[in-house]
Every structure is written in structure tokens, then in C-alpha cells.
Amino acid sequence: MEDLTTDRRGSAVRSTLASPLYRGAAMALFLSGLGFSAAAPRIASFLVDELGGSLTAAGLFYLTNLTAPVAGYLVGARSDRTGHRLGLFRGCAVAGFAGWVGIACSTRLWMPYVLSAVVLAFAGAATSQLFAAVHDEMTAHPRPGDDGVVAVVRMALTAGWVVGPVAGSFLAAHTSSRTMLVATAVCTLAQVVPIGTLRAPRVEAAPAAVGEVLRGPGVRAMLPLLAFTALYVLVYAGESIKYAYLPIYMDDRLAFPAGLSGAVIGIQPLVEIVLMPLAVVVARRTGMLRLMVLGAGLGVAANLCFALTGTAAGLFAGQVFMGGVWGVFAALGIIVAQRLLPTAVATASAVFLSSTALSSALGGLAGGIGAAGMGLPLVFLIPAALALAATAGLAVMARSAGRDR
């Protein structure tokens, strides 16, 4: 088992480094994760401290993400019709740069809300276009262990999340929140540099599937993907609550120093990146959805730690559990989504990845109401309940799905 894991991981890394597209996608995703994770734990504090918003208003900021699934679907559908994955990726990265610069320069509370809803909604589709391009390359040149390559590319995004929270906290503490947001904008635009002028391979659809590609997949064909995405939304909703209120809880209620707060936030992606290759290997034996049931269960445990411990050790434990959640879902989620809608992989990628924005909106709404009614840290009982519901739903899907899922 250990030799097999090491061999396949090494093969996946070599394949990633050998391909200009895989290598460029990994570097671009690292920059994306670095920039966004630097801003995510601090955006609520920016709204409260710089623009005078309330805690409830800061939580409701995540409702602006409700537009992201619509934007992601539009970009994904156009990508599936035209095959221009990387051109759309570049456009989305430019939109992200403009959105983050606008937020950094905001002088009124309403401005970040509008920019997030209108501009950053399209920025989120950049990642889905990279994964669609990677899928096209794998379809054109299939190799054994391609799921391992997807995991390695996805790990680059997680690596950015390891560095980003600590770097963002340090930069904000020594300069300002606005400077940190400008740095996020620069990282978002810099995604286009590793891709350069590369073009993704064009993959011709099978004759029976041409009509579906041109008119887009029907609702019935998308039902398994939508069900899986909805359960993922429940799991991920706790992230927006955590990033909105855990830094405030640590800073204001527990009086942690900035370095300790950044370390608590940063430990999750560190655990995640270690577990992702193992998740791919274990999933080959157990099935992906079965492993995701365990991952969602770890989400319940993580949020209970946030809600009930009140110590640095308890918060670190919660983040370690959360690293287990995303070690599973980050490595396997995009693979499952593309397999659930194989005739429209860009649409599947966009719908699935934009669900993080939808879950942020759900978490923001639940967190804003919960923070007002329950206070800190009991607000984390809400994502614990959502993760429990997702665990039950994934268990039902796992029983009805094949072993390859």
C-alpha cells in the first residue's frame, strides 16, 4: 500500500511537471489560492473596521455570491459550445483583478457588495475553465492515473491556501487591509502568466452527444450533478461562517496574537494538502462517494470544536478535522462532478466550483442571523448541523452509486 501510494503520487507529479498545460494550471491555481485566501479571513474585518459595517452586515456580504453560480453556468455553457477554455479563463482572471482593486478602493459600505455580486461573480469561473482544459488534455492524451494528476493540480490551489492566510494577516497587520486586498488583485491577475499563450486541445464530442453539447444538457441529465453539488454546498457553508467569525472570535474574544490567529487559519490547508494524495489512493479502493461520507462527518466534528472548546488547542483540532474534510473533497469533488455530466465537463466544472460561492451565501445568511441570535462561538453549531445533513445525503448517494464514484 505504501509503495503503491508513493509510486502513483510520483508518477502523477512527473506527469504534471512534464506537461506545459498541467504545470501552468498548477502554478495559476497556486496564485489564485494565495490571493483569495489572503483576503477571505480578513474581508469581514475590513467591512467592519474600515467601512463601519456591523457583524451581521459582514456576514451578509457572502449573499453577493448568489450571482456566481449563474455567471459560472453562463461561462461554462459557452466554453462547452466553443471549446475556448483558456481564453475564457484569461477574461475571468482580468475580471477578478478589477473586482478586488475596486473593493480595495471602496469608500462606502455598499461598494464591495456591488463589486462582488457583479464583477467577482465571473472571476470565480476562472478555476473551472482550467479544470475543463485539464480534462480535455486528459481526454486527448489519456494515461493511467489521470485522477492523480487532477489531485496534484488541485493541491497547488491548496498550497496557496497554506501560505495565503498567514501572508494576508502579516501584510494587513504591517500595512493595511486595503494593501492586502490590492495584493489579492495582483495575484488574481498573475494567474494568466503561467498559462501564457497556451491553447487547450479541442475534443470532439461523440456524434450522439453533439446535439446535447450544442443545446446544453437538460435538467434531467444534470440532476445527479445538482444533487451532489447541493450536498457539497451544505458541507462548504461552514467555511464562510468560519472565515467571517473565527478571526473575529480569536481576535476580540480570545485575544490571540496575530501570528497565532494566522497559524490557526493556516493549519487547515496544510493538513489538507498532506491528505489529498492519500484520499485519491483510498478512494480507488472504497469509492469516492463513500470516502466523502467520512469527510462530511469530519466537518461535524470540526464545527463542534469551534463552538464548544474556546481554547487554542480546540481550535487547532477543529482546523485539523476541517483539513480532513477538504483533503477528501478538494481531491475528489471535481472528478466526481465531471463524471456525473461527462458530455459537458466545463458546465459540470463551473456548476460544481461555483457552488462554493453559493455555499458562502448560505453560510453568510445563516451566520449573520446566527451571530445576532446565538452569538460567538455558538454560531458554529449551525454549520455542524448542515454538515450532518450532508453526511446523511452523501450516504444515500453512495449506496446507489457505482464503485467508481
WOPEDA-V76374 format. One record per helix or strand of 2 or more residues. SS is the DSSP state (h for helix, s for strand). FROM is the first residue (numbers start at 0). LEN is the number of residues. Records with the same first field share a line. If there is no record, write none. Layout:
BEGIN
SS=FROM-LEN, FROM-LEN
END
This chain:
BEGIN
h=1-17, 19-21, 42-7, 54-28, 84-20, 108-10, 119-4, 124-16, 145-29, 176-19, 206-9, 218-35, 257-29, 287-21, 311-29, 344-29, 379-21
END
